[in-house]
Amino acid sequence: MSETPPPIFDSHAHLDDPAFDADQPEVLDRGRAAGVQGFLNIAYRPDIWDQSVALRSSHPDVELAAGIHPQDARALVPAQSDTLAEQLLALRPLAIGEAGFDFARPGPGFEEQQHAFQWQIELAISSGLPLIIHQRDAGAQLTRELDRWPQLQSVILHSFDGDEFLAEWARARGFFVGIGGLACRKSSHILRKALSLIPAERLLLETDSPYLAPPGVKSRRNEPANLPLVAAALAPLWDLTPDQLRRQTTANAAGLFNLDLPARSERRTA
């Protein structure tokens, strides 16, 4: 009897990014062949919501999260916020986001980003959906904002890149943490030390495709088929085997997003 690698779930990908225009079906097929049994596609601004819904309709294993990225905060016009909220929830997303703060590059100011962030926090609370967080160079602003919302429970800190303080804070709040190619880099030893403080029961695997390819990938373009490399590289942080991390993170995703994912039980083939 030989055990096949457990299936895995890519909890954060941008599958309708222009980088995949030429070969999107092949990208999905390569992911499936690598053991990815489900993909959460992030529709991060209103003008791509519809195409993301169409992708979900064409592929039963592609799920949808929808929201407004902090760098696209100006897409939320205050006079249209109620209408936009209705449109977003009508998409039947599994999660809201990615929302948060991003001060790593020029773009909308703090107040604009905060307005879009708070709008999505309120949507997540009222709908009961998980909230996916994007944070770049904004750890202090993020903790200050989310500490104002103790009722917010189901939160994913996508592509976590914080320090030990931020990891301890996330653990205390019971938040989920997305781990991907960024943490696999040789230079990310401080990040890996912080991640080791997060319980395995609060981890999610992600690629953030087409971004953040893990080391060893020839192409700069990341894709879901690379997710097993992330599991193999990071599993030792929690004294787990890659298969154990695959099972744990897929079970975490199944519970968080209310999905029927077979990784909850082991599968063996002769």
C-alpha positions as CSV (number, residue, x, y, z in Angstrom):
1,M,0.0,0.0,0.0
2,S,1.3,3.4,-0.9
3,E,-0.1,6.7,0.4
4,T,-0.8,9.4,-2.2
5,P,0.0,13.0,-1.1
6,P,-3.0,14.6,0.6
7,P,-4.9,17.1,-1.5
8,I,-4.3,20.8,-0.8
9,F,-6.3,24.0,-1.0
10,D,-4.9,27.2,-2.5
11,S,-6.5,29.8,-0.2
12,H,-5.4,32.9,-2.1
13,A,-4.8,33.2,-5.9
14,H,-5.5,35.7,-8.6
15,L,-6.5,33.3,-11.4
16,D,-8.0,35.9,-13.7
17,D,-4.9,38.1,-13.6
18,P,-3.7,39.1,-17.1
19,A,-0.6,37.0,-16.5
20,F,-2.8,34.0,-17.0
21,D,-4.7,35.2,-20.1
22,A,-2.8,33.0,-22.5
23,D,-3.0,29.7,-20.5
24,Q,-5.5,29.9,-17.7
25,P,-7.1,26.4,-18.3
26,E,-3.6,24.8,-18.4
27,V,-2.7,26.6,-15.2
28,L,-5.7,25.2,-13.4
29,D,-5.0,21.7,-14.8
30,R,-1.4,21.8,-13.6
31,G,-2.6,22.8,-10.2
32,R,-5.1,19.9,-10.1
33,A,-2.3,17.5,-11.3
34,A,-0.2,18.7,-8.4
35,G,-2.9,17.9,-5.9
36,V,-4.7,21.2,-5.6
37,Q,-8.3,20.3,-5.1
38,G,-9.7,23.8,-4.7
39,F,-8.8,27.4,-5.4
40,L,-10.0,30.6,-3.8
41,N,-9.9,33.3,-6.4
42,I,-9.6,36.8,-5.1
43,A,-11.6,39.4,-7.0
44,Y,-10.0,42.5,-5.4
45,R,-11.8,45.3,-7.2
46,P,-15.3,45.9,-8.5
47,D,-14.5,46.0,-12.2
48,I,-13.3,42.3,-12.1
49,W,-16.0,40.9,-9.9
50,D,-18.1,39.7,-12.9
51,Q,-15.2,38.0,-14.7
52,S,-14.3,36.2,-11.4
53,V,-17.9,35.0,-11.1
54,A,-17.7,33.7,-14.7
55,L,-14.5,31.8,-13.8
56,R,-16.2,30.2,-10.9
57,S,-19.2,29.2,-13.1
58,S,-16.9,27.4,-15.5
59,H,-14.8,25.6,-12.9
60,P,-16.6,23.9,-9.9
61,D,-13.4,23.8,-7.9
62,V,-12.8,27.5,-8.1
63,E,-14.3,29.5,-5.3
64,L,-14.7,33.3,-5.0
65,A,-13.7,36.0,-2.5
66,A,-14.7,39.6,-3.4
67,G,-13.8,43.0,-2.1
68,I,-11.6,46.1,-2.6
69,H,-7.8,46.0,-2.2
70,P,-6.4,49.0,-0.3
71,Q,-4.6,50.2,-3.4
72,D,-8.0,50.3,-5.1
73,A,-9.8,52.1,-2.2
74,R,-11.0,54.9,-4.5
75,A,-13.3,52.4,-6.2
76,L,-15.5,52.8,-3.2
77,V,-17.5,56.0,-3.8
78,P,-19.3,56.9,-0.5
79,A,-22.6,57.7,-2.3
80,Q,-22.6,54.2,-3.8
81,S,-21.4,52.2,-0.9
82,D,-24.8,50.6,-0.1
83,T,-25.4,49.7,-3.7
84,L,-21.9,48.2,-4.0
85,A,-22.4,46.2,-0.8
86,E,-25.6,44.7,-2.3
87,Q,-23.7,43.9,-5.5
88,L,-20.9,42.2,-3.7
89,L,-23.1,40.0,-1.5
90,A,-25.2,39.1,-4.5
91,L,-22.0,37.4,-5.9
92,R,-22.3,34.8,-3.1
93,P,-18.6,35.0,-2.2
94,L,-17.0,32.7,0.4
95,A,-15.1,35.6,1.9
96,I,-14.8,39.4,1.8
97,G,-11.5,41.0,0.7
98,E,-8.8,41.4,0.3
99,A,-9.1,44.5,2.5
100,G,-6.6,46.3,4.7
101,F,-3.8,48.8,4.5
102,D,-0.9,49.1,2.0
103,F,1.6,51.9,2.4
104,A,4.5,50.1,0.7
105,R,3.8,52.0,-2.6
106,P,2.2,55.3,-3.6
107,G,-1.6,55.2,-3.7
108,P,-4.7,56.1,-1.8
109,G,-4.0,57.9,1.6
110,F,-4.8,56.5,5.0
111,E,-8.3,57.9,5.3
112,E,-9.3,56.5,1.9
113,Q,-7.9,53.1,2.7
114,Q,-9.5,53.1,6.2
115,H,-12.9,53.9,4.7
116,A,-12.7,51.0,2.3
117,F,-11.4,48.7,5.1
118,Q,-14.1,49.6,7.6
119,W,-16.8,49.2,4.9
120,Q,-15.5,45.6,4.3
121,I,-15.2,44.9,8.1
122,E,-18.8,45.9,8.5
123,L,-19.8,43.7,5.6
124,A,-17.9,40.7,7.0
125,I,-19.6,41.2,10.4
126,S,-23.1,41.6,9.0
127,S,-22.8,38.7,6.5
128,G,-20.9,36.4,8.8
129,L,-18.3,35.8,6.1
130,P,-14.5,35.6,6.8
131,L,-12.5,38.7,6.1
132,I,-9.2,38.4,4.1
133,I,-6.6,41.0,5.2
134,H,-3.9,42.6,3.0
135,Q,-1.2,44.4,5.0
136,R,2.0,46.0,3.8
137,D,4.1,48.3,5.9
138,A,1.1,48.9,8.1
139,G,1.3,46.6,11.1
140,A,0.6,49.3,13.6
141,Q,-2.4,50.7,11.7
142,L,-3.8,47.2,11.2
143,T,-3.7,46.1,14.8
144,R,-5.1,49.5,15.9
145,E,-8.0,49.2,13.5
146,L,-8.9,45.6,14.1
147,D,-8.7,46.0,17.9
148,R,-11.6,48.3,17.5
149,W,-13.7,45.4,16.2
150,P,-13.6,42.6,18.9
151,Q,-16.7,41.0,17.3
152,L,-14.7,40.3,14.2
153,Q,-13.7,36.6,14.5
154,S,-13.1,34.9,11.2
155,V,-10.0,36.7,9.8
156,I,-7.2,35.6,7.4
157,L,-4.0,37.5,7.4
158,H,-3.1,36.8,3.8
159,S,0.6,36.3,2.9
160,F,1.7,37.1,6.4
161,D,4.9,39.1,6.5
162,G,4.9,40.4,10.1
163,D,7.2,40.1,13.0
164,E,6.9,38.2,16.3
165,F,4.7,40.9,17.8
166,L,2.2,40.8,15.0
167,A,2.2,37.0,15.1
168,E,1.6,37.0,18.9
169,W,-1.3,39.5,18.3
170,A,-2.8,37.3,15.6
171,R,-2.5,34.2,17.7
172,A,-4.2,36.0,20.7
173,R,-7.1,37.1,18.4
174,G,-7.5,33.6,16.9
175,F,-6.9,34.8,13.4
176,F,-5.8,32.5,10.5
177,V,-2.5,33.2,8.7
178,G,-1.8,32.6,5.1
179,I,1.6,31.2,4.3
180,G,3.2,31.1,0.8
181,G,6.3,31.6,-1.2
182,L,7.5,34.8,0.7
183,A,8.2,32.7,3.8
184,C,10.3,30.2,1.8
185,R,13.0,32.7,0.8
186,K,16.4,32.4,2.4
187,S,16.2,36.0,3.5
188,S,12.9,35.4,5.4
189,H,14.3,33.9,8.6
190,I,12.7,36.5,10.8
191,L,9.4,35.9,9.2
192,R,9.7,32.1,9.6
193,K,10.5,32.6,13.3
194,A,7.3,34.7,13.7
195,L,5.2,32.2,11.8
196,S,6.4,29.4,14.1
197,L,4.4,31.1,16.8
198,I,1.1,30.5,15.0
199,P,-0.6,27.2,15.8
200,A,-0.9,24.8,12.9
201,E,-4.7,24.9,13.4
202,R,-4.7,28.5,12.2
203,L,-2.6,28.1,9.0
204,L,-3.7,28.3,5.4
205,L,-1.6,27.5,2.4
206,E,-1.6,30.0,-0.4
207,T,0.3,30.9,-3.6
208,D,-0.9,34.5,-4.2
209,S,-0.5,33.6,-7.9
210,P,0.8,35.0,-10.1
211,Y,3.0,36.7,-7.4
212,L,5.5,35.4,-4.8
213,A,6.8,32.3,-6.5
214,P,8.7,30.1,-4.0
215,P,12.5,29.5,-4.5
216,G,13.3,26.8,-7.1
217,V,10.6,27.9,-9.6
218,K,12.2,28.8,-12.9
219,S,9.4,31.2,-14.0
220,R,8.8,34.4,-12.0
221,R,5.1,33.8,-12.5
222,N,3.7,31.8,-9.6
223,E,0.8,29.4,-10.1
224,P,-1.1,26.9,-7.9
225,A,1.0,23.9,-9.0
226,N,3.8,25.3,-6.9
227,L,1.8,25.0,-3.6
228,P,3.4,21.6,-2.7
229,L,6.8,23.3,-2.7
230,V,5.5,25.7,0.0
231,A,4.2,22.8,2.1
232,A,7.5,21.0,1.8
233,A,9.6,24.0,2.7
234,L,7.6,25.3,5.7
235,A,6.3,22.1,7.4
236,P,9.4,21.8,9.6
237,L,8.5,25.1,11.3
238,W,5.7,23.2,13.1
239,D,7.5,19.9,13.4
240,L,5.2,18.5,10.8
241,T,5.8,16.5,7.6
242,P,4.7,18.1,4.3
243,D,1.7,15.6,4.2
244,Q,0.7,16.6,7.7
245,L,0.8,20.3,6.9
246,R,-1.2,19.6,3.7
247,R,-3.9,17.8,5.7
248,Q,-4.0,20.3,8.5
249,T,-4.3,23.4,6.3
250,T,-6.9,21.8,4.0
251,A,-9.0,20.8,7.0
252,N,-8.6,24.4,8.3
253,A,-9.8,25.8,5.0
254,A,-12.7,23.3,5.0
255,G,-13.9,24.5,8.4
256,L,-13.3,28.2,7.8
257,F,-15.0,28.4,4.4
258,N,-17.6,25.7,5.0
259,L,-16.3,23.5,2.2
260,D,-16.5,19.8,1.6
261,L,-12.9,19.0,1.2
262,P,-11.7,15.3,1.3
263,A,-8.5,16.1,3.1
264,R,-10.4,15.7,6.3
265,S,-9.9,12.0,5.9
266,E,-6.8,10.2,4.6
267,R,-6.9,8.5,1.2
268,R,-4.7,5.6,0.2
269,T,-4.2,3.8,-3.0
270,A,-2.7,0.4,-3.7
